[in-house]
Amino acid sequence: MRYRILLIIAAALIFIPVTIHAISEGAVIYLLIEPGSRANAMAQAYVAQADDAFAGYWNPGAMAFNRKNQFATQYCNWLGEVFNDIYFFHLAGNTYMEDVGNLGINATYMAYGTQERTDGETGEVLGEFSSYDVSMAFSYGYQSSPKTGLGITFKFIYSDLAPEGTGDTEADVNGQGIAYAFDLGVKHKGVDFGQIMVSPYNGILCLYNGFADLVGSGKANYSGFSLPVDKLDFGLNFQNIGPNITYINQSQADPLPMNWRMGFSYRFLESKYNRFTVNADMNKLLANGDPLYERIFTAWTDDFNMQTNDAGEKINDFASINNFVNSIEVQEVIWGIGMEYVYLDLLSLRGGYFSDRMGDIEGFSFGFGVHYLINKSYLAGVDYAFQPGGELQQYNQTLSLKLEF
């Protein structure tokens, strides 16, 4: 029965942009389903721009710049052309409190439908059970400077894939697991490439000045070299940092889908009537069998030199640029480039290109948003996205609703 449950989950999530290798090593992969049709229409390139109610998921650091009460939701029949009982639901909201910061909450529910419980020996149908995953998350964002926002999200995760005793014997399966995780996010407006270049030098000086302060000697001056790009923003969200989730026993615990998400957003046009923004994101799923503190580092390199040629010889991924670009480790990086044009805060047009080579999901996405101001105080919005799917469904369509005041 455990294998049947895993098959159900893998089939349901086959077009989520993660690799088959990652699915085999990570649990509760639904945590990587990106909510919000606005972001999905831009090929999921949103970590540096996130400025709506979904910011608590995309980047709690970006949420620190929001100054309105915001609510949003998305509900859809996941892989609706193939399955009729798999549903995804996400509800989010955040608010700003003076001298405190931004507080956000979001809930995710993934239903996998009803399964039959059968006798392992006779095949007799003994009943039915439902499988689902649910998480509740609380976010906090704080604007530490006019240009920098920091944020953290705490998630409580409950996974109920099958009740105890639904396997070949009365106690060989416990398909219920509980876990928790953290997200750490940052957004910086107006990237200064000069300061990035001299950051190693300034870092060394910081250590030196700390020592100098202890011994009472003179301090060194930091480099002020600056190459600012005022309209370029940077975003980073380190997601799902937490202990393994256990279903059967600790020895068979599965790692959470820890994910490194980072990107840039360039505000090409900002005027009273028109706005035009271009975003670029990359994702790297950090999942393997190593302990959490090791996985943060080893998941970036453990799949190098794992491929073989037609003769069965191992390929050296560092022998050439072509080998490196086509290595498993590099192919596991997911890229998205998106853009958004907004007219009068009334109509938004969006598009992008998504590339997940290992998951074999590549193609263009597009969508639009319609916004309407109610009583000069409430801005209601509807966003639609049409994005590339996976092997089971060529394209996926989603709709999300938003309200801010």
Residue pairs with C-beta under 8 A, 6 or more apart in sequence:
1 117
1 118
1 120
1 162
1 166
1 167
1 168
1 172
1 173
2 162
2 167
2 172
2 173
2 175
2 247
2 248
4 115
5 115
5 131
5 161
5 162
5 173
5 175
8 112
8 113
8 115
8 131
9 29
9 112
9 131
9 161
10 23
11 83
11 392
12 78
12 79
12 83
12 86
12 110
12 112
13 23
13 29
13 30
13 33
14 79
14 390
14 391
14 392
15 79
15 361
15 389
15 390
15 391
15 392
15 393
15 396
16 29
16 30
16 32
16 33
16 390
17 32
17 44
17 283
17 334
17 354
17 356
17 359
17 361
18 26
18 29
18 32
18 257
18 285
18 334
18 356
18 359
19 285
19 331
19 332
19 356
19 358
19 359
20 358
20 359
21 303
21 328
21 332
21 358
22 29
22 257
22 285
22 287
22 332
23 29
25 254
25 255
25 287
25 288
25 289
26 254
26 255
26 256
26 257
26 258
26 285
26 287
27 159
27 177
27 244
27 245
27 247
27 254
27 255
27 256
27 257
28 133
28 135
28 157
28 159
28 177
28 179
28 245
28 256
28 257
29 257
30 88
30 108
30 110
30 133
31 108
31 135
31 155
31 157
31 181
31 239
31 240
31 256
31 257
32 239
32 257
32 259
32 285
33 88
33 90
33 108
33 110
34 40
34 44
34 46
34 57
34 58
35 54
35 57
35 72
35 74
35 90
35 92
35 106
35 108
35 400
36 46
36 52
36 54
36 57
36 58
36 72
36 74
36 383
36 400
37 74
37 367
37 369
37 383
37 384
37 385
37 398
37 399
37 400
38 46
38 52
38 54
38 340
38 348
38 350
38 367
38 369
38 383
38 385
38 400
39 45
39 46
39 50
39 54
39 58
39 338
40 365
40 367
40 385
40 387
40 398
41 338
41 350
41 351
41 352
41 365
41 366
41 367
41 368
41 383
41 384
41 385
41 386
41 387
42 279
42 336
42 338
42 339
42 340
42 350
42 351
42 352
42 365
42 367
43 281
43 336
43 337
43 338
43 352
43 353
43 354
43 364
43 365
43 387
44 281
44 283
44 336
44 338
44 352
44 354
44 387
45 263
45 279
45 280
45 281
45 336
45 337
45 338
45 352
46 58
46 263
46 279
46 281
46 338
47 58
47 59
47 62
47 235
47 236
47 237
47 261
47 262
47 263
47 281
48 59
48 62
48 187
48 233
48 234
48 235
48 263
48 264
48 265
48 279
48 281
49 62
49 233
49 235
49 265
49 277
49 279
49 340
50 58
50 59
50 62
50 63
50 187
50 235
51 62
51 65
51 66
52 66
52 70
52 72
52 402
52 404
53 70
53 71
53 72
53 92
53 93
53 94
53 104
53 402
53 404
54 72
54 90
54 92
54 106
54 400
55 62
55 63
55 66
55 94
55 104
55 141
56 63
56 92
56 94
56 104
56 105
56 106
56 137
56 139
56 153
57 90
57 92
57 106
57 137
57 153
58 237
58 261
59 151
59 185
59 186
59 187
59 235
59 236
59 237
59 261
60 104
60 139
60 140
60 141
60 151
60 152
60 153
60 183
60 184
60 185
60 237
61 141
61 149
61 150
61 151
61 185
61 186
61 187
61 235
61 236
61 237
62 141
62 149
62 151
62 185
62 187
62 235
63 94
63 102
63 104
63 139
63 141
63 149
63 151
63 185
64 101
64 102
64 141
64 142
64 143
64 144
64 149
64 150
64 151
64 187
65 141
65 143
65 149
65 187
65 189
66 94
66 96
66 102
66 141
67 96
68 96
68 404
68 405
69 93
69 94
69 95
69 96
69 404
69 405
70 93
70 94
70 95
70 402
70 403
70 404
71 92
71 93
71 402
71 403
71 404
72 91
72 92
72 93
72 400
72 401
72 402
72 403
73 89
73 90
73 91
73 92
73 400
73 401
74 88
74 89
74 90
74 398
74 399
74 400
74 401
75 87
75 88
75 89
75 90
76 87
76 88
76 397
76 398
76 399
77 83
77 84
77 86
77 87
78 86
78 87
78 88
78 110
79 86
79 389
79 392
79 393
79 396
80 393
81 392
81 393
82 392
82 393
83 113
85 111
85 112
85 113
85 114
86 110
86 111
86 112
86 113
87 109
87 110
87 111
88 108
88 109
88 110
89 108
89 109
89 110
89 111
90 106
90 107
90 108
90 109
91 106
91 107
92 104
92 105
92 106
92 107
93 104
93 105
93 106
94 102
94 103
94 104
94 105
94 139
94 141
95 102
95 103
95 104
96 102
97 103
101 140
101 141
101 142
101 143
102 139
102 140
102 141
102 142
102 151
103 138
103 139
103 140
104 138
104 139
104 140
104 141
104 153
105 136
105 137
105 138
105 139
106 136
106 137
106 139
107 134
107 135
107 136
107 137
108 133
108 134
108 135
108 137
109 132
109 133
109 134
110 132
110 133
110 134
111 130
111 131
111 132
112 130
112 131
112 132
112 133
112 161
113 130
113 131
114 128
114 129
114 130
115 128
115 129
115 130
115 131
115 162
116 125
116 127
116 128
117 125
117 126
117 127
117 128
117 129
117 166
118 124
118 125
118 126
119 126
120 167
120 168
120 169
121 168
129 162
129 163
129 166
130 160
131 160
131 161
131 162
131 175
132 160
133 157
133 158
133 159
133 160
133 161
134 157
134 158
134 159
134 160
135 155
135 156
135 157
135 158
136 155
136 156
137 153
137 154
137 155
137 156
137 183
138 153
138 154
139 151
139 152
139 153
139 154
139 183
140 151
140 152
140 153
141 149
141 150
141 151
141 185
142 149
142 150
142 151
143 149
144 150
146 189
147 188
147 189
147 190
148 186
148 187
148 188
148 189
149 186
149 187
149 188
150 185
150 186
151 183
151 184
151 185
151 186
152 182
152 183
152 184
152 185
153 182
153 183
153 185
154 180
154 181
154 182
155 180
155 181
155 182
155 183
155 240
155 242
156 178
156 180
157 177
157 178
157 179
157 180
157 181
157 242
157 245
157 256
158 176
158 177
158 178
159 175
159 176
159 177
159 178
159 179
159 245
159 247
160 175
160 176
161 175
161 176
161 177
161 247
162 173
162 175
162 176
163 175
163 176
164 171
164 173
164 174
164 175
164 176
165 171
165 173
166 173
166 175
167 173
173 248
174 247
174 248
175 247
176 247
177 245
177 246
177 247
178 245
179 242
179 243
179 244
179 245
179 256
180 242
180 243
181 239
181 240
181 241
181 242
181 256
182 241
182 242
183 237
183 238
183 239
183 240
183 241
184 237
184 238
184 241
185 235
185 236
185 237
185 238
186 234
186 235
186 236
187 233
187 234
187 235
187 236
188 233
188 234
188 235
189 233
190 228
190 229
190 230
190 231
190 232
190 233
191 228
191 229
191 232
191 233
191 234
191 264
192 226
192 227
192 228
192 229
193 227
193 228
193 229
194 225
194 226
194 227
194 228
195 202
195 225
195 226
197 225
197 227
198 223
198 225
201 223
202 222
202 223
205 220
205 221
205 222
205 223
206 222
208 219
208 220
209 219
209 220
212 218
212 219
212 220
213 219
229 266
231 266
231 267
231 268
231 270
232 264
232 265
232 266
232 267
233 264
233 265
233 266
233 267
234 262
234 263
234 264
235 262
235 263
235 264
235 265
236 261
236 262
237 261
237 262
238 258
238 259
238 260
238 261
239 257
239 258
239 259
239 260
239 261
240 256
240 257
240 258
240 259
241 256
241 258
241 292
242 256
242 258
242 292
243 256
243 292
244 253
244 254
244 255
244 256
244 292
245 253
245 254
245 256
246 252
246 253
246 254
247 253
247 254
255 287
255 288
255 289
255 292
255 295
256 287
257 285
257 287
258 285
258 286
258 287
258 292
258 295
258 296
258 299
259 283
259 284
259 285
259 286
260 283
260 284
260 285
260 286
261 281
261 282
261 283
262 281
262 282
263 279
263 280
263 281
263 282
263 336
264 279
264 280
265 277
265 278
265 279
266 277
266 278
266 279
267 275
267 276
267 277
268 276
268 277
268 278
269 275
269 276
273 343
273 344
274 341
274 342
274 343
275 340
275 341
275 342
276 339
276 340
276 341
276 342
277 339
277 340
278 337
278 338
278 339
279 336
279 337
279 338
279 339
279 340
279 352
280 335
280 336
280 337
280 338
281 335
281 336
281 337
281 338
282 333
282 334
282 335
282 336
283 333
283 334
283 336
284 299
284 300
284 332
284 333
284 334
285 299
285 332
286 295
286 296
286 299
286 300
287 295
287 299
288 295
288 298
288 299
288 302
290 298
290 299
290 302
300 329
301 329
302 329
303 327
303 328
303 329
303 332
304 317
304 318
304 327
304 328
304 329
305 314
305 315
305 316
305 317
305 318
305 327
306 314
306 328
307 314
307 315
307 317
307 327
307 328
308 314
308 315
309 315
315 323
315 327
316 323
317 323
317 324
317 327
317 329
318 324
324 330
328 358
331 357
331 358
332 358
334 354
334 355
334 356
334 359
335 354
335 355
335 356
336 352
336 353
336 354
336 355
337 352
337 353
338 350
338 351
338 352
338 353
338 365
339 350
339 351
339 352
340 348
340 349
340 350
341 348
341 349
341 350
342 348
345 371
345 373
345 379
346 370
346 371
346 372
347 368
347 369
347 370
347 371
348 368
348 369
348 370
348 371
348 383
349 368
350 366
350 367
350 368
350 369
350 385
351 364
351 365
351 366
351 367
352 364
352 365
352 366
353 362
353 363
353 364
353 365
354 361
354 362
354 363
354 364
354 365
354 387
354 388
355 361
355 362
356 362
359 390
360 390
360 391
361 388
361 389
361 390
362 388
363 387
363 388
363 395
364 388
365 385
365 386
365 387
365 388
366 385
366 386
367 383
367 384
367 385
367 386
367 387
368 383
368 384
369 381
369 382
369 383
369 384
370 381
370 382
371 379
371 380
371 381
372 379
372 380
372 381
373 379
374 380
377 405
378 403
378 404
378 405
379 403
379 404
379 405
380 401
380 402
380 403
381 401
381 402
381 403
382 399
382 400
382 401
382 402
383 399
383 400
383 401
383 402
384 397
384 398
384 399
385 397
385 398
385 399
386 395
386 396
386 397
387 395
387 396
387 397
387 398
388 394
388 395
388 396
389 395
389 396
